[in-house]
Structure formats: C-alpha cells, structure tokens
Amino acid sequence: MRSDDTERHFSLNRRSLVKSLGVAGVAGLAGCMGGDGTETEGTPARPGGTTTPADPNNAQEGGELIASFGADVAQFDPAKAADTTSVKAFGLTYETLLTVGFDGSINNALAHTFEEVGDGVWRAELREGVKFHNGNELTAEDVQVTFERYEGKVNATDVFSWYESSEIIDDYTIEFTLKNDYAPLKFDISAIPIIPAEVETGDLDITENPVGTGPYEFVEHQPDELFRITRNDDYWFEGDDSVPSTPPIKDITYRVITEQSAQQAALESGDIHLANTPPAPSLSDFAENEDYTVNRRLAGGYDLMYFPTEVEPYGNKKVRRGISRLVPREEIVDAVYEGLGVPAYMAISQISAVFDTEEWQDLNDRLGEEYMGYDEEQASTLLEEGFDEAGIEAPFETTIITNQNPQRVQWVQLIAESLNSTDYFDVSVEQYEWNTYVGKIAGESSASNNEVIAVGWSGGWDPDAYVGDLVDSEQFTPNGFNMGHYKNEEVDQLLEDGTNTYDLEERNQIYKDLVEILAEDAPMTYIRFGEETDVYDNTAVKGFRTYPINGGEFKGIFSPADGAFTYLSEE
C-alpha cells in the first residue's frame, strides 16, 4: 500500500489533462485555474486572514470540527443521491477508485493504477488491505457490484453512459469494457463511491448508515439538526511527506443551518468553525477581520431556470428566449450575491477543460448579446410572436418554484417581478423544503406541470457534466435530470460526439456548437456562474482549502490522494 504512486499537484492545462485521460498528447494551452487551490485566475486577492499551510509534522491531533450544511441530508446511497448536501455528507465516508484534485488533476485513490490495457478496456488494480468500516476487506467484487447496481437508479447515467461490462480478474483487479470511446471516463470514475457488495444482496443496509472505506466513519444523523462522523483509525493510508496517515481531526459535526444569516451568527459566536454557505454580504466583513479566512473560487456550477416544454407556451422557443431576455442577471449578481460570480449566458463553466478563460468570456458575452442578455424590446417581440404561434392569450398565469435557499428565492422574485412588469405574464413564486423540492423536480411530471423550475447545478471538471444529464433526450425525469423533457436530435448527436472524442481541440468546437444551439433554443435559462466560498475561524482551523465543485466542499479536511488535510489548533 505505497502512496508514492499517487500523482499530485499538476496544473490544469491541455497537456496534463490529456495525460490524465490516458490519450495521445495535445500541445499545451494553459487552463484557467490557479495553482494554489484558493484563488481563481482573474479573482483579486482578498484582505483578512490567510490559509495556514498544513504541516504534517506539526499538525495537532484531536478535537471536533463543527461546520455547517445549508440543507438536510436526504440520501446515504450514492446511486440514489440527487442532492449535493448528501454528497457533501458522505464525501469523507465513502471513497472512489480515482479522485480529482484541487487543480483538476486526476489522482489514484482506491485504485493504485488505472490504465487502458486494450481497445476500450481499462484495468483498475486495487490497493490491498483496504477495509470497509464494517471490517470487511475491499475486493474487486465490491467494485463490480457498486457500478452495476446503478442501473435503473436516479444516477444511472453516471455509469451507464460508458459502462458496457466488467470482469473480475482476481481479488484486487477488475477490467471495465466501455461501450465506445469516452473522454470523461476518469472524471466519471472519480464520482462513483465504492460500497460493500453486501448492500446489493440485502445483507447490509446503507439507507441510514453509510459504510465505506473513507477516513471517517458515520456516527449519527439527526434529521434537520446534524450529521456526525468520527475518524477511521483503521484507515489504509500509511502517510507520506505531505499528509499524515490518519486525519488529525477526530470528530466532525455538520450542523444543518438553512438560514445563511444564522450561519453567519453561528460562526461569529464560535458555535461553528466553518461556514460553507455564508451570506454574501457578510464576506467583506469577515475578510476585514484577521481572525477569519475567506476562501473564494469560481465554481463548477451555475444557477438556472428550466422550462416545462410539455406545457404551452413553453414549448415555443421564442417564448423561452423572450423570458431569458427579461432575466436581470447583472442585478442578481450585484444585489443578491454581492458581486460573487458572473452572469451566465451559456451552460458550461470556465473551469471546464475545453475552454481557456479569455475564449470562454468572449463566448459567454457573445451568446448573451445575441440570445439571452437583458433586452426589453427584444423580449417583447419574441413573446408576442411566441404567444401567437402557441395560441396563448396574455397574461399567462404561471409559477416559478424553488427551494428555501434565501438567495435563490431573492433572484426568483426579481425575475418574477420582471416578467410581471410586462403584459404577458402573471407569475407567482412557491418555495419548498429541500427534500420535498428534490422529489418534485425529479419526478415524472416535472415537464407537464405549469411550473418553471429554479435550481442550481453543480457541474464538474468535464464539459459534459454541465449538459449531458440536463438536455440529453434519454435523460427525462424520473430516470435522469432532463427536467423539462427537452429533445433536440442535433443536441443529442453533439453530446454523443463530445463524450466520444478525445482530441481536445475537436471537443472544444463540439461544445461551442452545443452551447450556441442551447442559447438559441433556450430549454433553460442560465442565471449565474457562482463561486464556492468558505469562511472559517483561522485561530482554530489550519490548512483548509476550498474545492471548486459543489458537493466536494469538505474534501480539504482529509484527502491524501489530493495532498490535502486540515487540523485544529488549541491556540
């Protein structure tokens, strides 16, 4: 169980990304991420406290870290989890074959090697001696069962977009056969937590007690109150010069604090050490206080509204684009998010591997100008034509639904006010508790209800993560996340081409074409590319790094494959 075979700390550029994908090299064009893991290129440095480098030789042992969740945990089974809070909760309990580092590099985790051994055949060699929290040793059977049980579940596309079959070679070796060439393979592999095979036979129930191989074990979940884990003292990692063998922090409690103002108050009073989603207006005050560190990174996700295309007039793209022309994105970024993030006019974040920063910005701006940017005159023309074609009389009564995220509620209300200021709409807003909301928007009738869905999508490092599940015609709810049941054969073909093409220059053009069609068709309207923000008490918390992908925010607590750990100081 050597740790020196774990690749670490590559900067994200085209050459290293192609290397990590296991395909032929392409000349390097620098990517868009900074290399220190705390700032994004183009984002100015912030005043206030700074990240204390994590030193494995001086890391203090023990203590309890108390952090916040903005919603309750809905699901412990990774194949069924449809919300990012659940992924946050079990992120330190389960582990994956591979992991994606803070700069986008792909690193070995439970698999100490993962390589192509034949045409479309990839072999994973597992670390020996790794144990699940129930004491059973990890074997290739657990891996095979983990992947195959995704079939028919809500996250099935995470596996079956590429998985054809697998073969167990021996206890610690498994080979995957792909359906076809699949460029995002390693990114997708890194998103599948490995669970014990006994779950599928019914001998182990993880619905209320997650059992993985991770550095922390589950202790308890008090619904709407807290989620608690404790250090796995029998963890497989042996330690190296960068990371200690086991997590320095003994216990972690995540308190469920849905109100962002309450998160701020809890942090200021010392009731929590780390706020994962503090209110944007509080960030400048925290940054000016030397006792706190504010980490900001452009995120791999965005806010959006999804139109129910089975309900007229939303089946008409002129209506959808007319609504998009009435979304006050700049006002939302400035007034609701205090300048955090950038207006979104396309589906893919700039942290995606296929775009560099300048190219992405130019494309985002152009699509805004031509299709989605705020323009009352253009909106009126589009809506008049679209209503006439759909045979709908104005004003049209409709509802925008959202969950009880206060900032999301604010921007939904701004959009509703903008639509209601026209002669075309009579819009109301309804909000739901998170778990109820997830069930509603992921249900079979999501596209047939007269309800526009306001939601956030976490995305990822690969461009397909932003579009595949949302617009593929084979991913209609409830078997996927195409909530509006949007269908476009050209889009389907581009999605297939994008995942089957390894050459990054070719992928770049494919996704340019794709976002252009989606901007014109407007099955959903994009609101804002966000930032991942963390605020923590740096007198107590040492070494914490912010991860840019929603759901992985607490990776910085302990992720040896990615060179990250955090400890608590008694100062």
C-alpha positions as CSV (number, residue, x, y, z in Angstrom):
1,M,0.0,0.0,0.0
2,R,2.6,2.5,-1.1
3,S,1.5,6.1,-1.5
4,D,4.2,7.3,-3.9
5,D,2.3,6.0,-6.9
6,T,-0.3,8.8,-6.3
7,E,0.0,11.6,-8.8
8,R,-0.4,15.0,-7.3
9,H,-0.4,18.8,-7.9
10,F,-0.5,19.0,-11.7
11,S,-1.6,22.4,-13.0
12,L,-4.6,22.0,-15.3
13,N,-3.6,22.5,-18.9
14,R,-4.3,20.6,-22.0
15,R,-1.2,18.5,-22.0
16,S,-1.7,17.3,-18.4
17,L,-5.4,16.8,-18.9
18,V,-4.9,14.6,-21.9
19,K,-2.3,12.7,-20.0
20,S,-4.8,12.2,-17.2
21,L,-7.4,11.0,-19.6
22,G,-4.9,8.4,-20.9
23,V,-5.0,9.5,-24.5
24,A,-2.5,11.0,-27.0
25,G,-1.0,14.4,-26.1
26,V,-2.1,17.7,-27.5
27,A,0.0,20.8,-27.4
28,G,-0.5,22.7,-24.2
29,L,-2.7,25.7,-23.9
30,A,-2.8,26.9,-20.3
31,G,-6.0,26.2,-18.4
32,C,-8.0,28.6,-16.3
33,M,-7.4,27.5,-12.8
34,G,-4.8,29.0,-10.4
35,G,-2.4,26.5,-8.9
36,D,-2.6,27.3,-5.2
37,G,-6.1,25.9,-4.7
38,T,-7.6,29.0,-3.1
39,E,-8.0,31.6,-5.8
40,T,-9.2,31.6,-9.4
41,E,-7.3,33.4,-12.1
42,G,-8.8,36.9,-12.5
43,T,-10.1,36.9,-9.0
44,P,-8.3,39.6,-6.8
45,A,-6.7,38.6,-3.6
46,R,-8.9,39.3,-0.5
47,P,-7.8,41.1,2.7
48,G,-8.1,39.5,6.1
49,G,-6.8,36.2,7.3
50,T,-4.9,33.8,5.1
51,T,-4.8,30.0,4.8
52,T,-2.3,28.5,7.1
53,P,-0.3,25.9,5.2
54,A,-0.9,22.4,6.6
55,D,2.3,21.0,8.0
56,P,2.1,17.2,8.7
57,N,5.0,17.4,11.1
58,N,3.3,20.0,13.3
59,A,-0.4,19.1,12.9
60,Q,-2.2,18.9,16.2
61,E,-4.2,15.7,16.9
62,G,-7.8,15.5,18.0
63,G,-10.6,17.9,18.5
64,E,-14.0,18.3,16.9
65,L,-14.6,20.4,13.8
66,I,-18.1,21.9,13.6
67,A,-19.2,23.1,10.2
68,S,-22.5,23.9,8.5
69,F,-24.8,22.4,6.0
70,G,-27.3,24.6,4.2
71,A,-29.8,21.8,3.9
72,D,-30.5,18.4,5.5
73,V,-29.0,15.2,4.2
74,A,-31.5,13.4,2.0
75,Q,-29.8,10.2,1.0
76,F,-27.0,7.9,2.1
77,D,-27.0,5.7,-1.0
78,P,-24.7,7.2,-3.7
79,A,-26.6,5.6,-6.5
80,K,-29.8,7.4,-5.4
81,A,-28.4,10.7,-4.1
82,A,-29.9,13.6,-6.2
83,D,-28.7,16.5,-4.0
84,T,-25.3,17.9,-3.3
85,T,-25.7,18.1,0.5
86,S,-25.9,14.3,0.6
87,V,-22.7,14.1,-1.5
88,K,-21.0,16.5,1.0
89,A,-22.2,14.4,3.9
90,F,-20.8,11.0,2.7
91,G,-17.7,12.5,0.9
92,L,-15.4,11.6,3.7
93,T,-17.1,8.3,4.5
94,Y,-17.0,6.7,1.0
95,E,-14.1,6.7,-1.4
96,T,-13.7,6.3,-5.1
97,L,-11.2,4.5,-7.4
98,L,-9.8,7.8,-8.6
99,T,-10.1,11.3,-7.3
100,V,-9.9,14.8,-8.8
101,G,-7.6,17.2,-7.1
102,F,-8.0,20.9,-6.3
103,D,-6.5,21.9,-9.7
104,G,-8.3,19.3,-11.8
105,S,-5.6,16.7,-11.8
106,I,-6.8,13.0,-11.7
107,N,-5.2,11.1,-8.9
108,N,-5.2,7.5,-7.7
109,A,-7.3,6.6,-4.7
110,L,-8.7,3.1,-4.0
111,A,-7.1,2.1,-7.3
112,H,-3.3,2.4,-7.2
113,T,-3.3,2.0,-11.0
114,F,-6.0,2.7,-13.7
115,E,-4.9,2.2,-17.3
116,E,-6.1,1.2,-20.7
117,V,-5.0,-2.3,-21.5
118,G,-6.8,-2.9,-24.7
119,D,-9.2,-1.2,-27.2
120,G,-11.8,0.2,-24.9
121,V,-10.7,-2.0,-21.9
122,W,-9.5,-0.3,-18.7
123,R,-7.9,-2.1,-15.8
124,A,-8.1,-1.0,-12.2
125,E,-5.7,-2.6,-9.7
126,L,-6.9,-2.1,-6.1
127,R,-4.9,-1.3,-3.1
128,E,-4.6,-4.4,-0.9
129,G,-5.6,-4.4,2.7
130,V,-8.2,-1.6,2.5
131,K,-11.1,-2.3,4.8
132,F,-14.7,-1.1,4.9
133,H,-15.9,0.4,8.2
134,N,-17.6,-3.0,9.0
135,G,-14.2,-4.7,8.9
136,N,-14.6,-6.5,5.5
137,E,-11.7,-6.1,3.0
138,L,-12.3,-4.2,-0.2
139,T,-12.2,-6.6,-3.3
140,A,-12.9,-6.4,-7.0
141,E,-16.4,-7.8,-6.3
142,D,-17.3,-4.8,-4.3
143,V,-16.2,-2.6,-7.2
144,Q,-18.2,-4.6,-9.7
145,V,-21.4,-4.6,-7.6
146,T,-21.0,-0.8,-7.0
147,F,-21.0,0.1,-10.6
148,E,-23.6,-2.4,-11.8
149,R,-26.2,-1.5,-9.1
150,Y,-26.5,2.0,-10.7
151,E,-28.7,0.5,-13.4
152,G,-32.3,1.8,-13.0
153,K,-31.4,4.3,-10.3
154,V,-31.6,8.1,-10.5
155,N,-27.8,8.4,-11.1
156,A,-27.7,5.6,-13.7
157,T,-26.0,7.8,-16.3
158,D,-23.0,8.3,-14.1
159,V,-22.1,4.7,-15.0
160,F,-24.2,3.5,-18.0
161,S,-23.3,6.4,-20.3
162,W,-20.0,4.5,-20.8
163,Y,-20.2,1.1,-19.0
164,E,-20.6,-2.0,-21.1
165,S,-19.4,-4.7,-18.7
166,S,-16.7,-5.6,-16.2
167,E,-14.7,-8.7,-15.5
168,I,-13.1,-9.6,-12.2
169,I,-9.5,-10.8,-12.9
170,D,-8.6,-11.5,-9.3
171,D,-9.5,-10.2,-5.8
172,Y,-7.7,-6.9,-6.5
173,T,-8.0,-6.5,-10.2
174,I,-11.1,-5.6,-12.3
175,E,-11.4,-4.7,-16.0
176,F,-14.0,-2.3,-17.5
177,T,-15.1,-2.6,-21.1
178,L,-16.5,0.6,-22.5
179,K,-19.4,0.9,-24.9
180,N,-17.3,3.3,-27.0
181,D,-14.6,5.9,-26.7
182,Y,-15.5,8.0,-23.7
183,A,-13.4,11.1,-23.0
184,P,-14.8,12.0,-19.4
185,L,-14.1,8.4,-18.2
186,K,-11.7,9.2,-15.4
187,F,-13.8,12.1,-14.2
188,D,-16.8,9.8,-14.1
189,I,-14.9,7.0,-12.3
190,S,-13.9,9.5,-9.7
191,A,-17.6,10.3,-8.9
192,I,-18.6,6.7,-8.0
193,P,-18.2,5.9,-4.3
194,I,-17.4,2.3,-3.7
195,I,-19.7,0.4,-1.3
196,P,-19.7,-3.1,0.0
197,A,-21.2,-5.9,-2.2
198,E,-23.4,-6.9,0.7
199,V,-25.6,-3.9,0.0
200,E,-26.9,-5.5,-3.2
201,T,-27.6,-8.9,-1.6
202,G,-29.5,-7.3,1.2
203,D,-27.1,-8.3,4.0
204,L,-26.1,-4.6,4.6
205,D,-28.4,-1.6,4.8
206,I,-26.9,1.8,4.0
207,T,-30.1,3.7,3.9
208,E,-29.5,5.0,7.4
209,N,-25.9,4.0,8.0
210,P,-23.4,4.6,5.2
211,V,-20.5,2.1,5.2
212,G,-17.4,3.0,3.1
213,T,-13.6,2.8,3.3
214,G,-13.1,6.5,3.9
215,P,-11.1,8.4,6.5
216,Y,-14.2,9.0,8.6
217,E,-17.0,6.7,9.8
218,F,-20.6,7.5,10.2
219,V,-21.9,8.2,13.8
220,E,-25.3,9.7,13.6
221,H,-27.8,11.7,11.7
222,Q,-30.4,13.8,13.4
223,P,-32.8,15.0,10.7
224,D,-32.8,18.7,10.2
225,E,-30.3,19.0,13.0
226,L,-26.9,17.5,12.4
227,F,-24.7,14.8,10.7
228,R,-21.8,13.5,12.7
229,I,-18.7,11.4,11.7
230,T,-15.6,10.2,13.5
231,R,-12.1,9.3,12.5
232,N,-11.5,5.9,11.0
233,D,-8.4,4.8,13.0
234,D,-8.0,1.7,10.7
235,Y,-7.6,3.8,7.6
236,W,-5.5,2.3,4.8
237,F,-3.2,5.3,4.1
238,E,0.3,5.0,5.5
239,G,1.2,8.6,5.4
240,D,3.9,10.5,3.4
241,D,5.9,13.7,3.5
242,S,2.8,15.7,2.6
243,V,-0.1,14.1,4.5
244,P,-0.3,12.2,7.8
245,S,-1.5,8.7,7.8
246,T,-4.9,9.4,9.5
247,P,-6.9,12.6,9.8
248,P,-5.7,14.9,12.6
249,I,-9.2,16.0,13.4
250,K,-11.0,13.3,15.4
251,D,-14.7,14.2,15.1
252,I,-16.7,16.3,12.6
253,T,-20.2,17.6,13.2
254,Y,-22.1,19.3,10.4
255,R,-24.9,21.4,11.8
256,V,-27.9,21.9,9.5
257,I,-28.4,25.6,9.3
258,T,-30.7,26.5,6.5
259,E,-30.7,30.3,7.0
260,Q,-27.4,31.9,5.8
261,S,-27.7,34.7,8.4
262,A,-27.9,32.0,11.1
263,Q,-24.7,30.5,9.7
264,Q,-23.0,33.9,10.0
265,A,-24.2,34.3,13.6
266,A,-23.1,30.8,14.5
267,L,-19.6,31.5,13.1
268,E,-19.3,34.8,14.9
269,S,-20.4,33.4,18.2
270,G,-18.0,30.4,17.9
271,D,-20.8,27.8,17.7
272,I,-19.2,26.6,14.4
273,H,-15.7,26.8,13.0
274,L,-16.5,26.8,9.3
275,A,-19.5,28.2,7.3
276,N,-19.9,26.6,3.9
277,T,-22.5,28.9,2.5
278,P,-22.4,32.2,4.4
279,P,-24.4,35.2,3.2
280,A,-22.6,37.1,0.5
281,P,-23.0,40.5,2.3
282,S,-21.0,39.1,5.3
283,L,-17.9,38.2,3.3
284,S,-16.3,41.7,3.2
285,D,-16.7,42.0,7.0
286,F,-15.2,38.6,7.6
287,A,-12.4,39.4,5.2
288,E,-11.5,42.5,7.2
289,N,-11.3,40.5,10.4
290,E,-7.9,38.9,10.8
291,D,-9.4,36.0,12.8
292,Y,-11.3,34.7,9.8
293,T,-10.2,33.5,6.4
294,V,-12.5,33.9,3.4
295,N,-11.8,31.5,0.5
296,R,-13.3,32.2,-2.9
297,R,-13.0,30.2,-6.1
298,L,-15.0,30.3,-9.3
299,A,-17.2,27.3,-9.0
300,G,-18.0,24.4,-11.3
301,G,-21.7,25.1,-11.3
302,Y,-24.5,27.6,-12.1
303,D,-28.0,28.7,-11.3
304,L,-30.7,28.1,-13.9
305,M,-34.4,28.0,-14.6
306,Y,-35.8,25.0,-16.5
307,F,-38.9,25.4,-18.7
308,P,-41.6,22.7,-18.8
309,T,-41.6,22.1,-22.5
310,E,-44.7,19.9,-22.4
311,V,-46.8,22.9,-21.3
312,E,-47.6,25.7,-23.8
313,P,-46.4,28.4,-24.3
314,Y,-43.1,26.9,-23.0
315,G,-42.9,24.5,-25.9
316,N,-42.2,27.6,-28.1
317,K,-38.5,28.6,-28.1
318,K,-39.4,32.3,-28.8
319,V,-41.3,32.4,-25.5
320,R,-38.4,30.7,-23.7
321,R,-35.9,33.1,-25.2
322,G,-38.2,36.1,-24.5
323,I,-38.2,35.1,-20.8
324,S,-34.4,34.8,-20.9
325,R,-34.2,38.4,-22.3
326,L,-36.1,39.6,-19.1
327,V,-33.7,38.0,-16.6
328,P,-31.8,40.8,-14.8
329,R,-28.6,38.8,-14.4
330,E,-26.2,41.7,-13.6
331,E,-28.7,43.0,-10.9
332,I,-28.9,39.4,-9.5
333,V,-25.1,39.1,-9.3
334,D,-24.7,42.6,-7.7
335,A,-27.7,42.8,-5.5
336,V,-28.3,39.2,-4.4
337,Y,-24.8,37.8,-4.4
338,E,-22.8,41.0,-3.6
339,G,-20.7,40.6,-6.8
340,L,-20.0,36.9,-6.2
341,G,-19.9,35.1,-9.6
342,V,-20.6,36.3,-13.2
343,P,-23.8,36.5,-15.3
344,A,-24.3,33.2,-17.2
345,Y,-25.4,33.1,-20.8
346,M,-24.2,29.6,-21.6
347,A,-24.2,26.2,-20.0
348,I,-20.6,25.4,-19.3
349,S,-18.3,27.0,-16.7
350,Q,-14.9,28.3,-17.5
351,I,-13.2,25.8,-15.2
352,S,-14.2,23.2,-17.8
353,A,-11.2,21.6,-19.6
354,V,-12.2,22.7,-23.1
355,F,-12.1,26.4,-22.6
356,D,-9.5,28.9,-21.6
357,T,-10.5,32.0,-19.7
358,E,-10.4,34.6,-22.5
359,E,-12.2,32.3,-25.0
360,W,-14.8,31.4,-22.5
361,Q,-15.5,35.1,-21.6
362,D,-15.8,36.1,-25.3
363,L,-18.2,33.3,-26.0
364,N,-20.3,33.9,-22.9
365,D,-20.6,37.6,-23.7
366,R,-21.5,37.0,-27.4
367,L,-24.2,34.5,-26.5
368,G,-25.6,37.0,-24.0
369,E,-25.7,39.7,-26.7
370,E,-27.3,37.5,-29.4
371,Y,-29.7,35.4,-27.4
372,M,-30.1,35.9,-23.7
373,G,-28.9,39.3,-22.4
374,Y,-31.5,41.6,-20.9
375,D,-33.4,43.4,-23.6
376,E,-37.0,44.5,-23.0
377,E,-37.6,45.3,-26.7
378,Q,-36.3,42.0,-28.0
379,A,-38.2,40.2,-25.2
380,S,-41.5,41.9,-26.2
381,T,-41.0,41.0,-29.9
382,L,-40.2,37.3,-29.1
383,L,-43.0,36.9,-26.6
384,E,-45.6,38.5,-28.9
385,E,-44.6,36.1,-31.7
386,G,-44.3,33.1,-29.5
387,F,-47.6,33.6,-27.8
388,D,-49.3,34.0,-31.1
389,E,-47.7,30.8,-32.5
390,A,-48.6,28.9,-29.4
391,G,-52.2,30.1,-29.4
392,I,-51.9,31.5,-25.8
393,E,-53.7,34.7,-24.6
394,A,-51.8,37.1,-22.3
395,P,-51.5,37.4,-19.5
396,F,-50.4,33.8,-18.9
397,E,-50.6,32.6,-15.3
398,T,-47.6,30.5,-14.3
399,T,-45.5,29.7,-11.2
400,I,-41.7,29.6,-10.6
401,I,-40.9,27.1,-8.0
402,T,-37.7,26.9,-5.9
403,N,-36.3,25.6,-2.6
404,Q,-35.9,27.6,0.6
405,N,-32.4,28.9,-0.3
406,P,-32.8,32.6,0.6
407,Q,-30.6,33.9,-2.2
408,R,-32.3,31.7,-4.8
409,V,-35.7,32.9,-3.5
410,Q,-34.5,36.5,-4.0
411,W,-33.4,36.1,-7.6
412,V,-36.6,34.2,-8.4
413,Q,-38.6,37.1,-7.0
414,L,-36.6,39.5,-9.1
415,I,-37.3,37.5,-12.3
416,A,-41.0,37.2,-11.3
417,E,-41.2,41.0,-10.9
418,S,-39.5,41.5,-14.3
419,L,-42.0,39.1,-16.0
420,N,-45.0,40.7,-14.2
421,S,-43.9,44.1,-15.4
422,T,-44.9,43.0,-18.9
423,D,-48.4,42.3,-20.3
424,Y,-47.6,38.7,-20.9
425,F,-47.3,37.1,-17.5
426,D,-49.0,36.7,-14.1
427,V,-46.2,35.0,-12.2
428,S,-46.4,33.7,-8.6
429,V,-43.5,32.1,-6.6
430,E,-43.7,29.0,-4.5
431,Q,-40.9,27.6,-2.3
432,Y,-40.4,24.2,-0.8
433,E,-38.4,22.4,1.8
434,W,-35.3,20.9,0.1
435,N,-36.1,17.2,0.2
436,T,-39.7,17.8,-0.9
437,Y,-38.4,20.0,-3.7
438,V,-35.9,17.4,-5.0
439,G,-38.7,14.8,-5.2
440,K,-40.9,17.3,-7.0
441,I,-38.4,18.5,-9.7
442,A,-37.0,15.0,-10.3
443,G,-40.4,13.4,-10.7
444,E,-42.0,12.2,-13.9
445,S,-44.4,15.1,-14.2
446,S,-41.7,17.8,-13.9
447,A,-42.2,18.8,-17.6
448,S,-46.0,18.7,-17.6
449,N,-46.7,20.9,-14.6
450,N,-47.1,24.6,-15.3
451,E,-44.1,25.3,-13.2
452,V,-40.7,26.8,-14.1
453,I,-38.0,25.2,-12.0
454,A,-35.4,27.3,-10.4
455,V,-32.4,25.3,-9.3
456,G,-28.6,25.1,-9.1
457,W,-26.5,22.6,-11.0
458,S,-23.1,21.6,-9.7
459,G,-21.3,20.7,-12.9
460,G,-17.7,19.5,-12.7
461,W,-14.4,19.5,-14.5
462,D,-15.5,18.0,-17.7
463,P,-17.9,19.9,-20.0
464,D,-20.3,17.0,-20.3
465,A,-21.1,17.4,-16.6
466,Y,-22.9,20.7,-17.3
467,V,-25.1,19.5,-20.1
468,G,-25.3,15.7,-20.5
469,D,-27.8,15.0,-17.7
470,L,-29.8,18.1,-18.3
471,V,-30.5,18.1,-22.1
472,D,-30.0,14.6,-23.3
473,S,-33.4,13.3,-24.6
474,E,-32.7,9.9,-23.0
475,Q,-32.4,11.6,-19.5
476,F,-36.0,12.6,-19.0
477,T,-37.1,12.6,-15.3
478,P,-37.6,10.4,-13.3
479,N,-34.7,8.4,-14.8
480,G,-32.5,11.4,-15.3
481,F,-32.4,15.2,-14.8
482,N,-33.8,16.5,-18.1
483,M,-36.5,18.2,-16.0
484,G,-38.1,20.0,-19.0
485,H,-38.1,16.9,-21.3
486,Y,-36.3,18.9,-23.9
487,K,-35.5,17.0,-27.1
488,N,-33.2,18.1,-30.0
489,E,-31.6,15.4,-32.2
490,E,-28.7,17.7,-33.1
491,V,-28.0,18.3,-29.4
492,D,-28.2,14.6,-28.8
493,Q,-25.6,14.0,-31.5
494,L,-23.3,16.7,-30.2
495,L,-23.5,15.3,-26.7
496,E,-22.5,11.9,-28.1
497,D,-19.7,13.4,-30.2
498,G,-18.4,15.3,-27.2
499,T,-18.1,12.3,-25.0
500,N,-16.7,10.0,-27.7
501,T,-14.0,12.5,-28.9
502,Y,-10.6,12.5,-27.1
503,D,-8.9,15.3,-29.1
504,L,-9.4,18.5,-27.0
505,E,-9.4,20.9,-30.0
506,E,-12.2,18.9,-31.5
507,R,-14.1,18.7,-28.2
508,N,-13.7,22.5,-27.9
509,Q,-15.5,23.0,-31.2
510,I,-18.2,20.5,-30.4
511,Y,-19.1,22.2,-27.1
512,K,-19.0,25.7,-28.8
513,D,-21.6,24.4,-31.3
514,L,-23.6,22.8,-28.5
515,V,-23.8,25.9,-26.3
516,E,-24.8,28.0,-29.3
517,I,-27.8,25.8,-30.0
518,L,-28.8,25.7,-26.4
519,A,-28.6,29.5,-26.2
520,E,-30.9,29.8,-29.3
521,D,-33.3,27.0,-28.2
522,A,-33.3,28.1,-24.6
523,P,-34.7,24.9,-23.0
524,M,-33.4,26.5,-19.8
525,T,-32.1,30.0,-19.0
526,Y,-28.9,30.4,-17.2
527,I,-28.6,32.9,-14.3
528,R,-25.1,33.0,-12.8
529,F,-21.9,31.1,-12.6
530,G,-21.2,31.1,-8.9
531,E,-18.2,31.0,-6.6
532,E,-17.5,28.4,-3.9
533,T,-17.0,30.4,-0.7
534,D,-15.9,29.2,2.7
535,V,-15.4,31.3,5.8
536,Y,-13.6,29.8,8.8
537,D,-12.1,30.8,12.1
538,N,-8.4,30.7,11.3
539,T,-7.4,30.8,15.0
540,A,-8.8,27.2,15.2
541,V,-8.8,25.8,11.7
542,K,-5.5,25.3,9.9
543,G,-4.8,24.3,6.4
544,F,-8.3,24.1,5.0
545,R,-8.6,24.5,1.2
546,T,-11.7,25.3,-0.9
547,Y,-12.7,22.9,-3.6
548,P,-14.5,24.4,-6.6
549,I,-17.0,21.7,-7.3
550,N,-20.3,21.7,-5.3
551,G,-20.6,18.6,-3.3
552,G,-16.8,18.3,-2.7
553,E,-16.5,21.3,-0.4
554,F,-15.1,19.3,2.5
555,K,-12.5,17.4,0.6
556,G,-9.9,19.7,2.1
557,I,-10.5,18.2,5.6
558,F,-8.6,15.0,4.5
559,S,-7.9,13.7,1.1
560,P,-4.4,12.1,1.0
561,A,-4.5,11.4,-2.8
562,D,-5.0,15.1,-3.4
563,G,-2.4,16.2,-0.8
564,A,-4.9,17.9,1.5
565,F,-5.6,17.8,5.2
566,T,-6.9,20.1,7.9
567,Y,-6.2,20.3,11.7
568,L,-7.4,22.2,14.7
569,S,-5.3,24.5,16.8
570,E,-5.7,24.9,20.5
571,E,-4.4,28.4,20.4
